[in-house]
Structure formats: C-alpha cells, structure tokens
C-alpha cells in the first residue's frame, strides 16, 4: 500500500494524533474518529499543524492525502484500507471497540492496536476476523519515533504479520516483529527497567532527579539515539561484543543482583521527582515543552536520515 490509501484512526488522543500525522505525511487519506465529544476539532488542528513543522525540519512530506474528522464510526471506517485503534489502555474498552471495528470495517482492512501493555490474545481472540487484528504498538509520538512493535497472537500466520509490516514500512515506520506475546512487549519492558531503577536511585538518596536526567541525556541517551545496547557494547571493546562480555560481563552480572527494578515507587520519591520537574517545567508550560521535544526529535530524525548505517 502507498499514497492513495485510506486509514482510520480510532481514538484521537496523543497517540492517535501522532499516528494520523505519520500516515498523512506518507500521503495517505486520514480519517480521525473519537467517541469523546469535542475531541476531534482540536485533534485535527494538531495534526494539520504537525506536517509543516516536519517539512520545515527537513523531513519529507508526500503530496496528496487529506485529513477528515468523522464523529460517526461507520462513516469513518467506510473505504478504510487500514485502521489503527488508539483508545485508552483498558482491556474491556478495547475489546468492545474491536468488536465494532471488525463488524464495520471493510473485509480487507487490517486492524492494528496501539495497546502498550496488553497482549492481543486477551482482547482480540473472540473476533470473527481476528486474523486481521494485531497489536501494533508504537513509540510516542508515533510520527517522530518510528518503531512499531508487531506482536502476533497464537492464531496469526506469518502472512498476517507480513501484511502489517508492509503497510507500516510503507509509511516510513520501522516494524519489529516479536516472536511471542509478553506483557508490556519489548520497548516498555526496557523502559521499565531503566525508569524503575531511576526512581530507586532517587529514593535511596544516590542522586537527585536533575542529576539522573543529566546522566541519561549526556551519556547513554546520546549513544542510544543512534545504536542499540548490543551495538554499543560491540563498539566498546577492541574485538566486539564477545570481547566486551569477557571484559565486563561479570561486573554487569554483579550489579544486576543489586538492582531495584522490582521495587515500588515510594510516595516521597515521586514527590521529589515531581517537584524537580515542576521547577524545571511549570505545569502551564508542559504543552510548550512537548512541542519543543517534538521539534528536537524532528531535527534528530533529519540528521539521522542524512547518515549511513543508522537503520
């Protein structure tokens, strides 16, 4: 599929808006739907504003496409080639919506879910058309962080996954197929390990919140913008990853036994982190800081697109 196709975004919150921008940027016709009253006009305005910013940052934007907000679900789904669900993270709500999507969407349309933690087998299994419904979990925001975790459920065939991969790769996303279902998938499990340890380090008085963010921004974050942890280690020893494992593996194993990733988030630590964040970014400025983040990501994507070997 390519320019000239139609996507329906079911759920016009932050994730849905990002998906809409990603498809619109690729030249697709985009139809936004949301059950909540008053959401659609602001969502459509946000999406329309995103494309000129992306183009100004040096990111290619395909001609064609078009954006329409549609409050009636049946009308929103008419003629759709692909549907991406992006409603809040509630298993029952997703199951109910997918029952409607499966009943109303054209027979050939694929139905993706943006769920960030729930395995598809927990809310898609009873669908008559379950083979065309799959978890397609994006990063946030989807139009600027292109990875999408495709998580086949036990009933999916390789051809089903290939169809989803083709659509998402065709709009410039980076589909990665998981070999089996797991709670939180891969992206959020990695994030959980980092964030839980970060909260624990603050709770234990090892570092303050500002220092923790500085460590990430000015060390690991710089490398991880261009390469994953395995390539990082591969390039940090003269003879590659196995050499790194021989040199440092025992230290990682020892530190691993003292990590606090399974600890809770103490209220006192949460309050300290919240206070630090509000000092840096007052609550009234959070929206503006989000837009700053998006512009920064656009510039980073433009830089990456001009470099070899960053895929």
C-alpha positions as CSV (number, residue, x, y, z in Angstrom):
1,X,0.0,0.0,0.0
2,X,1.2,3.5,-0.7
3,X,-0.1,7.0,-1.4
4,X,-3.8,7.0,-2.2
5,X,-4.8,4.6,0.6
6,X,-7.1,5.5,3.4
7,X,-6.5,4.9,7.2
8,X,-9.0,5.4,10.0
9,X,-7.5,6.4,13.3
10,X,-9.9,5.3,16.1
11,X,-9.0,7.4,19.1
12,X,-7.7,11.0,18.7
13,X,-5.6,11.4,21.8
14,X,-1.9,12.0,21.7
15,X,-1.1,8.6,20.2
16,X,-3.9,8.7,17.7
17,X,-2.8,12.2,16.6
18,X,0.7,11.0,16.1
19,X,-0.4,8.1,14.0
20,X,-2.6,10.4,11.9
21,X,0.5,12.6,11.2
22,X,2.6,9.6,10.3
23,X,0.0,8.4,7.7
24,X,-0.7,11.9,6.4
25,X,3.0,12.5,6.0
26,X,3.2,9.4,3.8
27,X,0.4,10.7,1.5
28,X,-2.5,8.6,2.9
29,X,-6.0,9.9,3.3
30,X,-6.6,10.1,7.1
31,X,-10.0,9.9,8.8
32,X,-10.0,10.7,12.6
33,X,-12.7,9.3,14.9
34,X,-13.2,9.6,18.6
35,X,-16.2,8.8,20.8
36,X,-15.5,11.7,23.2
37,X,-17.3,14.9,22.4
38,X,-15.3,17.9,21.5
39,X,-12.0,16.0,20.8
40,X,-12.0,15.9,17.1
41,X,-11.6,19.6,16.1
42,X,-8.6,20.1,18.3
43,X,-7.1,16.8,17.2
44,X,-7.5,17.7,13.5
45,X,-5.9,21.1,14.1
46,X,-2.9,19.5,15.9
47,X,-2.4,17.0,13.0
48,X,-2.6,19.7,10.3
49,X,0.0,21.8,12.2
50,X,2.4,18.9,12.6
51,X,3.2,18.5,8.9
52,X,4.5,22.0,8.1
53,X,6.8,21.6,11.2
54,X,8.1,18.3,9.9
55,X,8.7,19.7,6.5
56,X,10.5,22.8,7.9
57,X,12.8,20.5,9.9
58,X,13.9,18.8,6.7
59,X,11.6,15.7,6.8
60,X,10.0,14.6,3.5
61,X,6.2,15.0,3.3
62,X,4.4,13.3,0.5
63,X,1.8,15.2,-1.6
64,X,-1.8,14.1,-1.6
65,X,-3.7,12.6,1.2
66,X,-6.1,14.7,3.2
67,X,-7.5,14.8,6.7
68,X,-11.1,14.5,7.8
69,X,-12.6,14.3,11.3
70,X,-15.7,12.0,11.4
71,X,-17.8,11.5,14.6
72,X,-19.7,8.5,13.2
73,X,-17.7,5.3,13.4
74,X,-19.4,3.6,10.5
75,X,-18.8,6.6,8.2
76,X,-15.2,6.9,9.5
77,X,-14.5,3.3,8.5
78,X,-16.0,3.4,5.1
79,X,-13.4,2.7,2.5
80,X,-10.6,2.1,5.0
81,X,-7.5,0.1,4.0
82,X,-6.1,0.1,7.5
83,X,-7.4,1.0,11.0
84,X,-5.3,1.9,14.0
85,X,-7.0,1.8,17.4
86,X,-5.6,4.3,19.9
87,X,-8.1,4.5,22.8
88,X,-7.1,4.4,26.5
89,X,-5.4,1.4,28.0
90,X,-8.4,-0.6,29.1
91,X,-8.9,-4.2,28.1
92,X,-12.7,-4.2,28.1
93,X,-12.9,-0.9,26.2
94,X,-10.5,-2.2,23.5
95,X,-12.4,-5.5,23.2
96,X,-15.7,-3.6,22.7
97,X,-14.3,-1.2,20.2
98,X,-12.6,-4.0,18.2
99,X,-15.9,-5.9,18.0
100,X,-17.3,-2.8,16.3
101,X,-14.3,-2.3,14.1
102,X,-14.4,-5.9,12.9
103,X,-18.1,-5.7,12.2
104,X,-18.0,-2.3,10.4
105,X,-14.6,-2.1,8.6
106,X,-14.2,-3.3,5.0
107,X,-13.3,-7.0,4.9
108,X,-9.8,-6.4,3.5
109,X,-8.9,-3.7,6.1
110,X,-6.2,-4.5,8.7
111,X,-7.0,-3.6,12.3
112,X,-4.0,-2.5,14.4
113,X,-4.0,-1.8,18.2
114,X,-1.8,0.8,19.9
115,X,-2.0,-1.0,23.2
116,X,1.2,-0.6,25.2
117,X,0.9,-3.5,27.6
118,X,-2.0,-5.8,26.9
119,X,-1.4,-9.0,24.8
120,X,-3.7,-9.2,21.8
121,X,-4.9,-12.7,22.9
122,X,-6.6,-11.0,25.9
123,X,-8.9,-8.8,23.8
124,X,-8.9,-10.0,20.2
125,X,-9.4,-13.7,20.5
126,X,-13.2,-13.7,20.1
127,X,-13.3,-11.6,16.9
128,X,-14.7,-13.4,13.8
129,X,-11.9,-11.6,11.9
130,X,-9.2,-12.0,14.4
131,X,-6.5,-12.9,11.8
132,X,-6.7,-9.3,10.6
133,X,-6.4,-7.7,14.0
134,X,-3.0,-7.4,15.7
135,X,-1.1,-5.4,18.3
136,X,0.9,-2.7,16.5
137,X,2.4,-0.8,19.5
138,X,4.1,2.5,18.6
139,X,6.5,4.7,20.4
140,X,5.3,8.1,21.5
141,X,4.9,10.2,19.5
142,X,4.4,7.8,16.6
143,X,5.2,10.3,13.8
144,X,8.6,11.1,15.2
145,X,9.7,7.8,16.8
146,X,9.1,5.3,14.0
147,X,9.5,1.9,15.7
148,X,6.3,-0.2,15.8
149,X,6.3,-3.5,17.8
150,X,4.2,-6.0,15.9
151,X,3.0,-8.7,18.4
152,X,1.4,-11.7,16.7
153,X,-1.1,-13.7,18.8
154,X,-1.0,-17.5,18.6
155,X,-3.5,-17.7,15.8
156,X,-1.7,-15.4,13.4
157,X,0.1,-16.8,10.4
158,X,3.4,-15.3,9.0
159,X,1.4,-13.9,6.1
160,X,-0.7,-11.8,8.5
161,X,2.3,-10.3,10.1
162,X,3.8,-9.6,6.7
163,X,0.8,-7.6,5.7
164,X,1.1,-5.4,8.7
165,X,4.8,-5.0,8.2
166,X,4.3,-4.0,4.6
167,X,1.8,-1.2,5.5
168,X,3.8,0.2,8.3
169,X,7.2,0.1,6.5
170,X,5.4,1.7,3.5
171,X,4.6,4.8,5.5
172,X,8.2,5.1,6.9
173,X,7.7,3.3,10.2
174,X,10.1,0.6,11.5
175,X,8.1,-2.5,12.2
176,X,9.8,-5.0,14.5
177,X,8.1,-8.4,15.0
178,X,8.2,-10.1,18.4
179,X,8.4,-13.8,18.5
180,X,5.8,-14.2,21.2
181,X,3.4,-12.3,23.3
182,X,4.7,-10.8,26.6
183,X,3.3,-8.2,28.9
184,X,4.5,-4.7,28.0
185,X,6.2,-6.1,24.9
186,X,9.9,-5.1,24.5
187,X,10.0,-1.3,24.4
188,X,8.1,-0.8,27.6
189,X,10.0,-3.6,29.4
190,X,13.3,-2.0,28.6
191,X,11.9,1.4,29.7
192,X,10.5,-0.1,32.9
193,X,14.0,-1.4,33.8
194,X,15.5,2.0,33.3
195,X,12.7,4.0,34.9
196,X,12.3,1.8,37.9
197,X,16.0,1.8,38.7
198,X,16.0,5.6,38.2
199,X,13.2,6.0,40.8
200,X,15.0,3.7,43.1
201,X,18.3,5.6,42.9
202,X,16.4,8.8,43.8
203,X,14.5,7.0,46.6
204,X,17.8,5.6,48.0
205,X,19.4,9.1,48.1
206,X,22.1,8.1,45.5
207,X,21.3,11.0,43.2
208,X,18.8,13.8,42.8
209,X,16.2,13.9,39.9
210,X,18.1,16.6,37.9
211,X,21.3,14.6,38.1
212,X,19.7,11.4,37.0
213,X,18.2,13.1,33.9
214,X,21.6,14.7,33.2
215,X,23.4,11.3,33.3
216,X,21.0,9.9,30.8
217,X,20.9,12.9,28.5
218,X,24.7,13.4,28.3
219,X,25.8,9.8,28.2
220,X,23.6,6.8,27.4
221,X,20.9,8.8,25.6
222,X,23.4,10.2,23.1
223,X,24.6,6.8,22.0
224,X,21.2,5.2,22.1
225,X,19.8,7.8,19.7
226,X,21.9,6.0,17.0
227,X,22.5,2.5,18.2
228,X,21.1,-0.1,20.5
229,X,22.8,-1.6,23.6
230,X,24.2,-4.6,21.8
231,X,25.9,-2.4,19.1
232,X,27.1,0.0,21.9
233,X,28.9,-2.9,23.6
234,X,30.1,-4.3,20.3
235,X,31.9,-0.9,19.6
236,X,33.2,-0.5,23.2
237,X,35.7,-3.3,23.0
238,X,38.5,-3.9,20.5
239,X,37.2,-7.3,19.3
240,X,33.5,-6.8,19.5
241,X,30.6,-7.9,21.7
242,X,32.1,-11.2,22.9
243,X,35.3,-9.4,23.9
244,X,33.1,-6.9,25.8
245,X,31.3,-9.7,27.6
246,X,34.6,-11.3,28.6
247,X,35.9,-8.0,30.0
248,X,32.8,-6.6,31.7
249,X,30.2,-9.3,31.8
250,X,30.9,-10.3,35.4
251,X,30.5,-6.7,36.6
252,X,27.1,-6.4,34.9
253,X,26.1,-9.7,36.5
254,X,27.2,-8.4,39.9
255,X,25.4,-5.1,39.5
256,X,22.3,-6.9,38.2
257,X,21.9,-8.7,41.5
258,X,21.7,-5.3,43.3
259,X,19.3,-3.5,41.0
260,X,16.0,-2.3,42.4
261,X,13.8,-2.6,39.3
262,X,11.2,-4.7,41.1
263,X,10.8,-2.1,43.9
264,X,7.7,0.1,44.2
265,X,7.7,3.8,43.7
266,X,7.8,5.4,47.2
267,X,5.5,8.4,47.5
268,X,8.4,10.6,48.8
269,X,10.5,9.8,45.8
270,X,7.5,10.6,43.4
271,X,7.0,13.9,45.2
272,X,10.7,14.8,44.9
273,X,10.8,14.0,41.2
274,X,7.5,15.9,40.6
275,X,8.9,18.9,42.4
276,X,12.1,18.8,40.4
277,X,10.1,18.5,37.1
278,X,7.8,21.4,38.0
279,X,10.7,23.6,38.9
280,X,12.2,22.9,35.5
281,X,8.9,23.0,33.6
282,X,6.0,24.6,35.3
283,X,2.7,22.8,34.8
284,X,1.4,25.6,32.5
285,X,4.4,25.1,30.2
286,X,4.2,21.3,29.8
287,X,2.4,21.7,26.4
288,X,5.1,24.0,25.1
289,X,7.8,21.7,26.3
290,X,6.1,18.8,24.4
291,X,6.3,20.9,21.3
292,X,9.9,21.6,22.0
293,X,10.5,17.9,22.3
294,X,8.8,17.2,19.0
295,X,10.9,19.8,17.2
296,X,14.1,18.3,18.7
297,X,13.0,14.9,17.6
298,X,12.4,16.2,14.1
299,X,15.9,17.7,13.9
300,X,17.3,14.4,15.2
301,X,15.4,12.4,12.5
302,X,16.6,14.8,9.8
303,X,20.2,14.3,11.0
304,X,19.8,10.5,11.1
305,X,18.3,10.4,7.6
306,X,21.4,12.0,6.2
307,X,23.7,9.5,7.9
308,X,24.6,6.0,6.7
309,X,24.2,2.9,8.9
310,X,21.6,4.2,11.3
311,X,18.7,2.0,10.3
